[in-house]
Amino acid sequence: MDTFLGEILGAVILAGDSLVLKTTYGVRKVQVLATGVESEDGQINIDQNKGSSVKVLEHVDPLAYYDTFANQLGEEKQSAVIGSFDEQRRMWSVPRI
């Protein structure tokens, strides 16, 4: 999975309603490679013998995922609204109530 796509999926899953998204999780033993070879470092392999147990997303309802994602894109109070940097700085400098 592409890193950016994984970040979007993670954000939608964390911000969304698990009952609506119908998420299911499993536990897998994984190992993160750190071989010193740039093209291999950071790769994640499923390793039932030596791996560490992690919670892994196994299923999400695709239609609910896209609906949740589209609704979040339309939300006016996003943390990363498309606009000028000056606009963003003004928004960030005003204390939230």
DSSP file (Angstrom, degrees, kcal/mol; ACC not computed):
  #  RESIDUE AA STRUCTURE BP1 BP2  ACC     N-H-->O    O-->H-N    N-H-->O    O-->H-N    TCO  KAPPA ALPHA  PHI   PSI    X-CA   Y-CA   Z-CA
    1    1 A M              0   0    0      0, 0.0     2,-0.1     0, 0.0     5,-0.0   0.000 360.0 360.0 360.0 136.9    0.0    0.0    0.0
    2    2 A D     >  -     0   0    0      1,-0.1     4,-2.3     4,-0.0     5,-0.2  -0.383 360.0-124.0 -63.5 142.4    1.3    3.5   -0.8
    3    3 A T  H  > S+     0   0    0      1,-0.2     4,-2.1     2,-0.2     5,-0.2   0.915 109.4  49.0 -57.6 -47.5    2.2    5.5    2.2
    4    4 A F  H  > S+     0   0    0      1,-0.2     4,-2.1     2,-0.2    -1,-0.2   0.908 111.3  49.6 -62.5 -41.9   -0.1    8.4    1.5
    5    5 A L  H  > S+     0   0    0      1,-0.2     4,-2.6     2,-0.2    -1,-0.2   0.893 110.1  52.0 -62.7 -39.9   -3.0    6.1    0.9
    6    6 A G  H  X S+     0   0    0     -4,-2.3     4,-2.5     2,-0.2    -1,-0.2   0.871 107.9  51.5 -64.0 -37.4   -2.3    4.4    4.1
    7    7 A E  H  X S+     0   0    0     -4,-2.1     4,-2.3     2,-0.2    -2,-0.2   0.902 111.2  47.3 -66.4 -41.2   -2.3    7.7    6.0
    8    8 A I  H  X S+     0   0    0     -4,-2.1     4,-2.5     2,-0.2     5,-0.2   0.935 112.5  49.3 -65.2 -45.9   -5.6    8.7    4.5
    9    9 A L  H  X S+     0   0    0     -4,-2.6     4,-2.5     1,-0.2    -2,-0.2   0.929 112.2  48.8 -58.3 -46.1   -7.1    5.3    5.4
   10   10 A G  H  X S+     0   0    0     -4,-2.5     4,-2.6     1,-0.2    -1,-0.2   0.897 111.0  49.7 -61.5 -42.0   -5.8    5.6    8.9
   11   11 A A  H  X S+     0   0    0     -4,-2.3     4,-2.4     2,-0.2     5,-0.2   0.913 112.4  46.9 -64.7 -43.2   -7.2    9.1    9.4
   12   12 A V  H  X S+     0   0    0     -4,-2.5     4,-2.0     2,-0.2    -2,-0.2   0.914 113.7  48.4 -65.5 -42.2  -10.6    8.1    8.1
   13   13 A I  H  < S+     0   0    0     -4,-2.5    -2,-0.2    -5,-0.2    -1,-0.2   0.922 114.5  45.4 -64.3 -44.0  -10.6    5.0   10.4
   14   14 A L  H  < S+     0   0    0     -4,-2.6    -2,-0.2     1,-0.2    -1,-0.2   0.879 121.1  37.9 -67.8 -37.5   -9.5    7.0   13.4
   15   15 A A  H  < S+     0   0    0     -4,-2.4    -1,-0.2    -5,-0.2    -2,-0.2   0.677 106.9  81.3 -87.6 -18.4  -12.0    9.8   12.8
   16   16 A G  S  < S-     0   0    0     -4,-2.0     2,-0.6    -5,-0.2     3,-0.0  -0.240  88.8 -96.7 -87.1 174.1  -14.9    7.7   11.6
   17   17 A D     >  -     0   0    0      1,-0.1     4,-2.8    -2,-0.0     3,-0.4  -0.813  25.1-149.9 -91.3 118.5  -17.5    5.6   13.4
   18   18 A S  H  >>S+     0   0    0     -2,-0.6     5,-1.2     1,-0.2     4,-1.1   0.791  96.6  55.7 -63.6 -27.2  -16.4    2.0   13.6
   19   19 A L  H  45S+     0   0    0      2,-0.2    -1,-0.2     3,-0.2    -3,-0.0   0.894 112.4  41.8 -70.3 -38.5  -20.1    0.8   13.5
   20   20 A V  H  45S+     0   0    0     -3,-0.4    -2,-0.2     1,-0.2    -1,-0.2   0.914 117.9  45.8 -71.8 -43.6  -20.7    2.7   10.3
   21   21 A L  H  <5S-     0   0    0     -4,-2.8    40,-3.3    43,-0.1    -1,-0.2   0.654  98.4-141.6 -74.9 -15.2  -17.4    1.7    8.7
   22   22 A K  T  <5 -     0   0    0     -4,-1.1     2,-0.2    -5,-0.3    -3,-0.2   0.917  31.2-175.4  53.6  48.6  -17.9   -1.9    9.8
   23   23 A T      < -     0   0    0     -5,-1.2     2,-0.4    37,-0.1    37,-0.2  -0.487  12.3-169.3 -76.7 143.3  -14.3   -2.3   10.6
   24   24 A T  E     -A   59   0A   0     35,-1.9    34,-3.0    -2,-0.2    35,-1.6  -0.985   4.8-161.3-130.0 146.1  -12.9   -5.6   11.7
   25   25 A Y  E     -A   57   0A   0     -2,-0.4     2,-0.3    32,-0.2    32,-0.2  -0.872   7.1-172.4-125.8 155.9   -9.4   -6.2   13.2
   26   26 A G  E     -A   56   0A   0     30,-2.4    30,-3.4    -2,-0.3     2,-0.5  -0.884  27.0-112.9-136.3 170.3   -7.1   -9.2   13.7
   27   27 A V  E     +A   55   0A   0     -2,-0.3     2,-0.3    28,-0.2    28,-0.2  -0.935  35.8 175.7-109.8 128.6   -3.8   -9.7   15.4
   28   28 A R  E     -A   54   0A   0     26,-2.4    26,-2.7    -2,-0.5     2,-0.6  -0.943  30.7-125.7-128.3 150.4   -0.7  -10.5   13.3
   29   29 A K  E     +A   53   0A   0     -2,-0.3    18,-2.4    24,-0.2     2,-0.3  -0.878  39.5 177.1 -95.4 121.4    2.9  -11.0   14.2
   30   30 A V  E     -AB  52  46A   0     22,-2.7    22,-3.0    -2,-0.6     2,-0.4  -0.862  22.0-153.6-125.8 158.9    5.0   -8.7   12.1
   31   31 A Q  E     - B   0  45A   0     14,-2.7    14,-2.7    -2,-0.3     2,-0.5  -1.000  12.2-143.8-131.9 130.7    8.7   -7.8   11.8
   32   32 A V  E     - B   0  44A   0     -2,-0.4    12,-0.2    12,-0.2     2,-0.2  -0.844  25.1-126.9 -95.6 125.3   10.0   -4.4   10.6
   33   33 A L        +     0   0    0     10,-3.0     9,-3.0    -2,-0.5    10,-0.2  -0.490  32.7 170.1 -75.7 138.2   13.2   -4.8    8.6
   34   34 A A        +     0   0    0      7,-0.2     7,-0.1    -2,-0.2    -1,-0.1  -0.588  22.8 141.6-141.9  73.4   16.2   -2.8    9.5
   35   35 A T        -     0   0    0      2,-0.3     3,-0.1    -2,-0.1    -1,-0.1   0.602  68.6-112.9 -93.3 -14.2   19.0   -4.3    7.4
   36   36 A G  S    S+     0   0    0      1,-0.3     2,-0.6    -3,-0.1     3,-0.1   0.362  83.0 120.1  91.4  -5.1   20.8   -1.1    6.5
   37   37 A V    >>  -     0   0    0      1,-0.1     4,-2.6     2,-0.0     3,-2.1  -0.859  61.9-143.7 -94.9 118.3   19.8   -1.5    2.9
   38   38 A E  T 34 S+     0   0    0     -2,-0.6    -1,-0.1     1,-0.3    -2,-0.1   0.832  97.5  52.4 -54.0 -39.4   17.8    1.6    1.9
   39   39 A S  T 34 S+     0   0    0      1,-0.2    -1,-0.3    -3,-0.1    -2,-0.0   0.643 118.4  37.3 -74.1 -12.8   15.3   -0.2   -0.3
   40   40 A E  T X4 S+     0   0    0     -3,-2.1     3,-2.2     2,-0.0    -7,-0.2   0.730  86.8 106.3-107.4 -30.9   14.6   -2.8    2.5
   41   41 A D  T 3< S+     0   0    0     -4,-2.6    -7,-0.2     1,-0.3     3,-0.1  -0.249  86.9  19.8 -57.3 133.1   14.6   -0.7    5.7
   42   42 A G  T 3  S+     0   0    0     -9,-3.0    -1,-0.3     1,-0.3    -8,-0.1   0.292  86.3 139.5  91.6  -9.3   11.1   -0.1    7.0
   43   43 A Q    <   -     0   0    0     -3,-2.2   -10,-3.0   -10,-0.2     2,-0.5  -0.420  45.8-139.6 -66.9 144.2    9.5   -3.0    5.1
   44   44 A I  E     -B   32   0A   0    -12,-0.2     2,-0.4    -3,-0.1   -12,-0.2  -0.930  20.4-174.6-111.3 124.1    6.9   -4.9    7.2
   45   45 A N  E     -B   31   0A   0    -14,-2.7   -14,-2.7    -2,-0.5     2,-0.6  -0.920  28.9-120.6-116.8 142.0    6.8   -8.7    6.9
   46   46 A I  E     +B   30   0A   0     -2,-0.4     2,-0.4   -16,-0.2   -16,-0.3  -0.720  38.0 173.9 -77.6 123.3    4.4  -11.1    8.5
   47   47 A D     >  -     0   0    0    -18,-2.4     4,-1.8    -2,-0.6    -2,-0.0  -0.857  18.5-173.0-137.9  97.9    6.5  -13.4   10.7
   48   48 A Q  T  4 S+     0   0    0     -2,-0.4    -1,-0.1     1,-0.2   -18,-0.1   0.696  85.3  44.3 -66.3 -19.5    4.5  -15.8   12.8
   49   49 A N  T  4 S+     0   0    0    -20,-0.1    -1,-0.2     1,-0.0    -2,-0.0   0.918 129.2  13.5 -92.4 -50.0    7.7  -17.0   14.6
   50   50 A K  T  4 S+     0   0    0    -21,-0.1    -2,-0.2     2,-0.1   -20,-0.1   0.474  98.5 111.3-108.7  -4.0    9.8  -13.9   15.5
   51   51 A G     <  -     0   0    0     -4,-1.8     2,-0.4   -22,-0.2   -20,-0.2  -0.173  65.6-116.5 -76.2 164.6    7.3  -11.1   14.9
   52   52 A S  E     -A   30   0A   0    -22,-3.0   -22,-2.7     1,-0.0     2,-0.3  -0.787  36.5-107.8 -95.0 142.2    5.7   -8.7   17.4
   53   53 A S  E     +A   29   0A   0     -2,-0.4     2,-0.3   -24,-0.2   -24,-0.2  -0.526  44.7 171.6 -74.0 130.7    1.9   -8.9   17.8
   54   54 A V  E     -A   28   0A   0    -26,-2.7   -26,-2.4    -2,-0.3     2,-0.5  -0.969  37.4-110.5-136.3 153.3    0.1   -5.9   16.3
   55   55 A K  E     -A   27   0A   0     -2,-0.3     2,-0.4   -28,-0.2   -28,-0.2  -0.733  39.2-165.5 -83.6 127.8   -3.6   -5.1   15.7
   56   56 A V  E     -A   26   0A   0    -30,-3.4   -30,-2.4    -2,-0.5     2,-0.4  -0.948  23.0-120.4-122.9 133.9   -4.2   -5.1   11.9
   57   57 A L  E     +A   25   0A   0     -2,-0.4   -32,-0.2   -32,-0.2     3,-0.1  -0.585  33.6 173.3 -69.0 123.6   -7.2   -3.7   10.0
   58   58 A E  E     +     0   0A   0    -34,-3.0     2,-0.3    -2,-0.4   -33,-0.2   0.755  59.2  10.6-103.6 -32.6   -8.8   -6.6    8.1
   59   59 A H  E     +A   24   0A   0    -35,-1.6   -35,-1.9     2,-0.0    -1,-0.3  -0.999  50.3 174.1-151.3 144.3  -11.9   -5.2    6.7
   60   60 A V        -     0   0    0     -2,-0.3   -38,-0.2   -37,-0.2   -37,-0.1  -0.977  43.4-106.9-144.5 141.3  -13.7   -1.9    6.2
   61   61 A D     >  -     0   0    0    -40,-3.3     4,-2.5    -2,-0.3     5,-0.2  -0.570  30.2-151.2 -67.7 114.4  -17.0   -1.3    4.3
   62   62 A P  H  > S+     0   0    0      0, 0.0     4,-2.5     0, 0.0     5,-0.2   0.866  91.7  49.1 -61.7 -39.1  -15.7    0.5    1.1
   63   63 A L  H  > S+     0   0    0      2,-0.2     4,-2.2     1,-0.2     5,-0.2   0.916 113.3  46.6 -67.5 -41.2  -18.8    2.5    0.5
   64   64 A A  H  > S+     0   0    0      2,-0.2     4,-2.6     1,-0.2    -1,-0.2   0.881 111.7  53.3 -65.7 -37.6  -19.0    3.7    4.1
   65   65 A Y  H  X S+     0   0    0     -4,-2.5     4,-2.7     2,-0.2    -2,-0.2   0.951 111.6  43.6 -60.9 -50.9  -15.2    4.6    3.9
   66   66 A Y  H  X S+     0   0    0     -4,-2.5     4,-2.6     2,-0.2    -2,-0.2   0.870 113.8  51.4 -65.7 -36.3  -15.6    6.7    0.7
   67   67 A D  H  X S+     0   0    0     -4,-2.2     4,-2.3    -5,-0.2    -1,-0.2   0.931 112.4  45.7 -64.8 -45.5  -18.7    8.4    2.1
   68   68 A T  H  X S+     0   0    0     -4,-2.6     4,-2.1     2,-0.2    -2,-0.2   0.914 113.9  49.5 -62.5 -43.7  -16.9    9.2    5.4
   69   69 A F  H  X S+     0   0    0     -4,-2.7     4,-2.0     1,-0.2    -2,-0.2   0.924 111.4  48.3 -62.0 -46.1  -13.9   10.5    3.5
   70   70 A A  H  X S+     0   0    0     -4,-2.6     4,-1.4     1,-0.2    -1,-0.2   0.891 110.9  51.0 -63.5 -39.8  -16.0   12.7    1.2
   71   71 A N  H  < S+     0   0    0     -4,-2.3     4,-0.5     1,-0.2    -1,-0.2   0.883 109.2  50.8 -65.4 -37.6  -17.9   14.1    4.1
   72   72 A Q  H >< S+     0   0    0     -4,-2.1     3,-0.8     1,-0.2    -1,-0.2   0.864 106.6  54.6 -68.7 -34.7  -14.6   15.0    5.9
   73   73 A L  H 3< S+     0   0    0     -4,-2.0    -1,-0.2     1,-0.2    -2,-0.2   0.846 108.6  49.6 -65.2 -32.0  -13.3   16.7    2.8
   74   74 A G  T 3< S+     0   0    0     -4,-1.4     2,-0.2    -5,-0.2    -1,-0.2   0.538  83.5 114.2 -83.8  -6.6  -16.4   18.9    2.7
   75   75 A E    <   -     0   0    0     -3,-0.8     3,-0.3    -4,-0.5    -3,-0.0  -0.481  58.1-151.5 -68.6 128.7  -16.0   19.8    6.4
   76   76 A E  S    S+     0   0    0     -2,-0.2     2,-1.1     1,-0.2    -1,-0.1   0.833  87.3  60.1 -72.0 -32.0  -15.3   23.6    6.7
   77   77 A K  S    S+     0   0    0      3,-0.0    -1,-0.2     4,-0.0     2,-0.2  -0.501  73.9 148.4 -99.0  65.8  -13.4   23.3   10.0
   78   78 A Q        -     0   0    0     -2,-1.1     3,-0.5    -3,-0.3    -5,-0.0  -0.537  55.4-127.3 -89.9 161.4  -10.6   21.0    8.9
   79   79 A S  S    S+     0   0    0      1,-0.2     2,-0.2    -2,-0.2    -1,-0.1   0.723 108.8  38.3 -79.1 -20.2   -7.1   21.1   10.3
   80   80 A A  S    S+     0   0    0      2,-0.0    -1,-0.2     0, 0.0     2,-0.2  -0.551  78.3 173.5-130.4  68.0   -5.7   21.4    6.8
   81   81 A V        -     0   0    0     -3,-0.5     2,-0.5    -2,-0.2     7,-0.1  -0.538  39.7-111.8 -75.0 138.6   -8.0   23.6    4.8
   82   82 A I  S    S+     0   0    0     -2,-0.2     2,-0.3     6,-0.0    -1,-0.1  -0.612  74.4  95.4 -72.7 122.1   -6.9   24.6    1.4
   83   83 A G  S    S-     0   0    0     -2,-0.5     2,-0.1    -3,-0.0     0, 0.0  -0.956  77.2 -43.0 177.9-171.7   -6.1   28.3    1.5
   84   84 A S     >  -     0   0    0     -2,-0.3     4,-2.0     1,-0.1     5,-0.1  -0.364  46.6-121.7 -76.0 157.0   -3.3   30.7    1.9
   85   85 A F  H  > S+     0   0    0      1,-0.2     4,-2.8     2,-0.2     5,-0.2   0.880 114.1  56.1 -64.4 -37.7   -0.7   30.2    4.6
   86   86 A D  H  > S+     0   0    0      1,-0.2     4,-2.2     2,-0.2    -1,-0.2   0.898 106.1  51.0 -61.8 -39.8   -1.6   33.6    6.1
   87   87 A E  H  > S+     0   0    0      2,-0.2     4,-2.1     1,-0.2    -1,-0.2   0.932 111.8  47.1 -60.6 -46.0   -5.2   32.5    6.4
   88   88 A Q  H  X S+     0   0    0     -4,-2.0     4,-2.6     1,-0.2    -2,-0.2   0.910 109.8  52.6 -62.9 -43.1   -4.1   29.4    8.2
   89   89 A R  H  X S+     0   0    0     -4,-2.8     4,-1.8     1,-0.2    -1,-0.2   0.896 108.7  50.6 -62.3 -39.8   -1.8   31.3   10.5
   90   90 A R  H  X S+     0   0    0     -4,-2.2     4,-0.8     1,-0.2    -1,-0.2   0.921 111.3  48.5 -62.3 -43.4   -4.7   33.6   11.5
   91   91 A M  H >< S+     0   0    0     -4,-2.1     3,-0.6     1,-0.2    -2,-0.2   0.906 112.8  47.9 -63.2 -40.8   -6.9   30.6   12.2
   92   92 A W  H 3< S+     0   0    0     -4,-2.6    -1,-0.2     1,-0.2    -2,-0.2   0.786 107.1  56.3 -71.7 -27.4   -4.2   28.9   14.3
   93   93 A S  H 3< S+     0   0    0     -4,-1.8    -1,-0.2    -5,-0.2    -2,-0.2   0.623  87.6  88.4 -83.7 -11.2   -3.4   32.1   16.3
   94   94 A V  S << S-     0   0    0     -4,-0.8     2,-0.0    -3,-0.6    -4,-0.0  -0.767  85.9-119.5 -87.7 123.9   -7.0   32.5   17.5
   95   95 A P        -     0   0    0      0, 0.0     2,-0.3     0, 0.0    -2,-0.1  -0.337  25.4-121.5 -63.2 140.9   -7.6   30.6   20.8
   96   96 A R              0   0    0      1,-0.1    -4,-0.0    -4,-0.1     0, 0.0  -0.591 360.0 360.0 -81.0 144.4  -10.3   27.9   20.6
   97   97 A I              0   0    0     -2,-0.3    -1,-0.1     0, 0.0     0, 0.0   0.412 360.0 360.0-100.6 360.0  -13.2   28.3   23.0
